[in-house]
């Protein structure tokens, strides 16, 4: 069976989608919606850096809603719930990387909107990604499969922002900002806690327990000893060069799930204190019986450099669920509903 797919937005994640849909015979790319005027009228392949696909990008939202398709791969940074519900009511399933992975209490109102739209359209909705949406929920649950007892689950996200993140992360994440000012203002990662908490609630649901509350520890910061250069300038001495966030889900009065988000710039000897968290990776450590650890990271290339396929992972964690979502019953679907995903069209001759 071939699934007719619309790519909704063409940023870094959306471009991964275009390339995959063009190369995988399981999918038929039938439409591409863009936001920026300079992309309108261009072939999707040109936008994604591959050969022409014959699909021309448009910013005509009404035309995309009216288009015959099985699924929309929806990849804006921030979800517009009304638009997603309109797509669901039009008879299109929606698979997204835009933030709704599990219907936790923080998203009760939009969850009801989405469920109602699925019922009206006879369609399904599913959210996936790398973290949250995979490394912080599906991997811990998968690892727990080989455990006899789970005491505490630690999920570490370590990112070298100068090597493995877009340059805009430097500014909007507060790198190069005065330390005291940074600690006194809301942080991007801190504001994202309700989204990361969805993964915690998914783990708890999978383990059959109930979270009492999710708390945030004080943010730790390391500052630059010397200027840390990058393509757009430098992180100045005494300003933020690393940050560590920690969130804990409590069950029966004890910490069950702890998320650690560590974002770094420069080398340890350029930071004070000289934090050394190693290379970009996701690491799951489960304290229990037996103590068990799992690490997810890219592969070192011939030049010795580690390649972090973050956008590819983000896109494919969701895309590979499209057939299961389209073929299953209507409603909000999560990892717990879909079970073991059977990726299709990945082995090609």
C-alpha positions in Angstrom: 0.0 0.0 0.0 1.2 3.5 -0.8 0.3 6.4 1.6 -0.4 9.8 0.1 1.4 12.4 2.3 1.5 16.2 2.6 4.6 17.8 4.1 3.5 20.7 6.3 6.4 23.2 6.5 9.9 22.7 5.3 12.4 23.6 8.0 15.2 21.2 9.0 12.8 18.4 10.1 10.4 19.0 7.2 13.2 18.7 4.7 14.1 15.3 6.1 10.5 14.4 5.5 10.6 15.5 1.8 13.8 13.5 1.2 12.4 10.4 2.8 9.0 10.5 1.1 10.7 11.0 -2.3 13.0 8.0 -1.8 10.7 5.5 0.0 8.2 3.8 -2.3 5.8 3.3 0.5 5.0 7.0 0.3 3.6 9.3 -2.4 4.4 13.0 -1.7 1.3 14.9 -3.0 1.6 18.3 -1.4 4.0 20.7 0.4 3.0 23.7 2.4 5.5 26.4 3.1 5.5 29.6 5.1 8.2 31.8 3.6 7.4 33.6 0.3 10.8 32.7 -1.3 9.8 29.0 -1.1 6.5 29.4 -2.8 6.5 28.0 -6.4 9.7 26.0 -5.9 9.9 22.2 -6.4 10.0 20.3 -3.1 13.2 18.6 -4.1 14.9 21.9 -4.7 13.9 23.0 -1.2 15.2 19.8 0.3 18.4 19.6 -1.7 17.5 16.6 -3.9 16.3 16.0 -7.5 13.0 17.5 -8.6 9.9 15.7 -7.2 7.3 17.3 -9.4 5.5 18.6 -6.3 5.4 22.4 -6.1 5.4 24.2 -2.8 2.5 26.5 -1.9 1.4 28.7 0.9 -2.3 28.1 0.1 -3.6 26.5 3.3 -7.1 26.0 2.0 -5.8 24.1 -1.0 -3.8 21.8 1.2 -6.7 21.1 3.4 -8.8 20.2 0.4 -6.1 18.0 -1.1 -6.7 14.2 -1.1 -4.2 12.7 1.2 -3.9 9.9 3.8 -1.6 11.8 6.2 -0.1 15.2 7.0 3.4 15.2 8.4 3.1 18.4 10.5 6.4 19.9 11.5 6.2 23.6 12.6 8.1 24.4 15.8 4.9 25.4 17.5 1.6 23.6 16.9 -1.5 25.5 15.9 -4.2 23.2 17.4 -7.0 24.7 15.4 -5.2 24.0 12.1 -4.4 20.4 13.2 -8.0 19.9 14.1 -9.1 21.3 10.7 -6.8 18.8 9.0 -8.2 15.9 11.1 -11.8 16.8 10.3 -10.9 16.9 6.6 -10.3 13.2 6.7 -6.5 13.3 7.0 -4.5 11.6 9.7 -1.8 13.9 11.3 1.6 12.8 12.4 3.6 15.5 14.0 6.9 16.5 15.7 5.4 19.7 17.1 4.9 18.9 20.7 1.9 16.8 21.7 3.3 13.3 22.5 1.1 12.2 25.4 -2.2 13.7 26.7 -0.8 14.8 30.1 -2.8 17.2 32.4 -0.9 20.2 31.0 -2.5 19.7 27.6 -6.0 18.6 28.7 -7.9 21.2 26.7 -6.1 20.7 23.4 -6.3 17.0 23.9 -10.1 17.2 24.0 -10.1 19.3 20.9 -7.9 16.8 19.1 -9.9 13.8 20.2 -13.2 15.5 19.1 -11.6 16.3 15.7 -10.4 12.7 15.3 -14.0 11.5 16.0 -15.5 14.0 13.5 -13.1 13.0 10.8 -12.6 9.3 11.5 -8.9 10.1 11.7 -5.9 9.6 14.0 -3.3 11.9 15.6 0.2 10.9 16.7 3.2 12.9 18.0 6.8 11.7 17.9 10.3 13.0 17.8 13.6 12.4 19.4 13.3 14.1 22.8 10.5 14.2 23.9 8.9 11.6 21.8 11.5 8.8 21.8 14.7 9.0 23.8 12.9 10.2 27.0 9.9 7.8 26.9 10.0 4.9 24.4 13.7 4.1 25.1 13.3 4.0 28.9 10.2 1.8 28.5 12.0 -0.5 26.1 15.0 -0.7 28.5 12.7 -1.5 31.4 11.6 -4.6 29.5 14.8 -6.4 30.6 14.6 -5.2 34.3 13.4 -7.1 37.3 12.9 -3.9 39.4 13.0 -0.2 38.6 14.1 2.2 41.3 15.0 5.4 39.4 15.2 6.3 35.7 17.6 9.0 34.6 17.5 10.4 31.1 20.5 12.5 30.0 20.4 14.8 27.0 23.9 16.2 26.3 24.3 18.6 23.4 27.4 20.5 22.2 25.6 23.5 20.7 28.6 24.7 18.7 28.9 21.3 16.9 25.5 19.7 17.0 22.9 22.4 17.0 21.9 25.3 14.7 23.7 28.6 15.3 20.5 30.3 16.4 20.5 28.1 19.5 23.4 30.1 20.8 21.3 33.3 21.0 17.8 32.0 21.9 19.1 29.6 24.5 21.0 32.4 26.3 24.6 31.5 25.6 26.8 34.6 25.9 24.3 36.2 28.3 25.3 37.6 31.7 25.2 34.8 34.2 23.0 36.6 36.8 20.6 37.9 34.2 20.3 34.4 32.7 19.5 32.9 36.0 16.9 35.6 36.8 14.9 35.2 33.6 12.8 32.3 32.2 14.9 29.9 30.0 13.9 28.2 26.8 14.5 24.7 28.3 12.6 25.7 31.5 9.6 26.8 29.5 9.7 23.5 27.7 9.1 21.5 30.9 5.4 20.7 30.2 6.5 19.1 26.9 9.3 17.0 28.5 6.9 16.1 31.3 4.7 14.4 28.7 7.5 11.8 28.4 7.5 11.3 32.1 3.8 10.7 32.2 4.1 8.3 29.4 6.8 6.3 31.3 4.6 6.3 34.4 1.6 5.1 32.5 3.6 2.4 30.9 4.9 1.2 34.3 1.4 1.3 35.8 2.2 4.1 38.4 0.9 7.6 39.0 3.0 10.7 39.2 2.4 12.9 42.2 4.2 16.0 40.9 7.0 17.1 38.6 9.5 19.5 40.1 12.4 21.6 38.6 15.7 22.0 40.4 17.7 25.2 40.2 19.5 25.7 36.9 23.3 25.3 37.0 25.5 27.4 34.8 29.2 27.4 33.8 30.7 30.5 32.3 33.4 31.1 29.7 37.0 31.5 31.0 38.1 32.9 27.7 36.3 33.9 24.5 34.7 30.9 22.8 34.5 31.7 19.1 31.8 30.6 16.7 30.7 31.5 13.2 28.7 34.5 14.3 31.1 35.9 16.8 32.2 34.7 20.3 30.8 33.8 23.7 32.5 36.4 25.9 34.4 35.7 29.1 32.2 35.5 32.2 29.0 34.8 30.2 27.0 31.7 30.0 28.9 28.8 28.2 27.0 25.8 29.6 23.7 25.1 31.4 22.3 22.1 33.2 18.6 21.6 33.9 17.1 18.9 36.0 13.4 17.9 36.3 12.0 15.1 38.6 8.8 13.2 38.5 7.9 12.0 42.0 5.9 8.8 42.7 4.9 7.8 46.2 7.1 10.5 47.7 10.3 9.4 45.9 12.0 10.4 42.7 11.2 7.9 40.0 12.1 9.7 36.7 14.8 12.4 36.5 15.5 14.3 33.2 18.9 16.0 32.8 19.3 18.5 30.0 22.9 19.6 29.6 23.8 22.1 26.8 27.5 23.1 26.4 29.7 25.4 24.3 33.4 25.0 24.0 35.8 22.6 25.6 36.0 21.9 29.4 39.1 24.0 29.8 37.2 27.0 28.4 34.5 26.8 31.1 34.3 27.6 34.8 33.6 25.2 36.3 35.2 22.8 33.8 32.3 20.6 33.2 33.1 17.6 31.1 30.0 15.8 30.0 31.5 14.1 26.9 30.0 14.1 23.4 26.4 14.8 22.3 24.2 11.9 23.1 21.1 10.6 24.9 21.8 8.3 27.8 19.3 6.3 29.8 20.4 4.9 33.2 18.0 2.8 35.2 18.9 2.2 38.9 17.3 -1.1 39.9 17.8 -4.8 39.4 20.0 -5.2 37.4 21.4 -1.6 37.0 21.2 -0.9 33.3 22.4 1.8 30.9 21.7 2.6 27.2 23.3 5.2 25.1 22.1 6.7 21.8 24.5 8.7 19.7 25.7 9.3 16.2 28.5 7.4 14.4 32.1 8.7 14.2 33.0 9.5 10.6 36.3 8.8 8.8 37.6 12.2 10.0 37.1 11.1 13.6 34.2 13.6 14.2 31.0 12.4 15.7 28.0 13.1 13.5 24.8 13.9 15.5 21.8 13.1 13.2 19.3 15.0 15.5 16.9 16.3 12.8 16.9 12.9 11.0 16.1 11.2 14.3 13.4 13.7 15.1 11.7 13.3 11.7 12.0 9.5 11.3 10.8 8.7 14.8 7.5 10.1 13.7 7.5 9.3 10.0 8.0 5.5 10.6 4.7 5.5 12.5 2.7 6.8 9.6 1.5 3.5 8.3 0.4 2.2 11.7 -1.4 5.5 12.4 -3.2 5.5 9.1 -4.2 1.8 9.4 -5.3 1.9 13.0 -8.5 3.1 14.6 -9.3 6.8 15.0 -8.2 8.9 18.0 -5.1 10.2 19.7 -2.5 7.5 19.4 0.7 7.3 21.6 3.6 4.8 21.8 1.5 2.9 24.3 -1.3 2.5 21.7 0.8 1.7 18.7 3.0 -1.0 20.3 5.9 -2.2 18.3 6.2 -0.1 15.1 7.1 -2.0 12.0 9.0 0.5 9.8 8.2 0.1 6.1 10.2 0.8 3.0 13.5 1.3 4.9 15.3 -1.7 3.1 15.5 -0.7 -0.5 17.3 -2.2 -3.5 
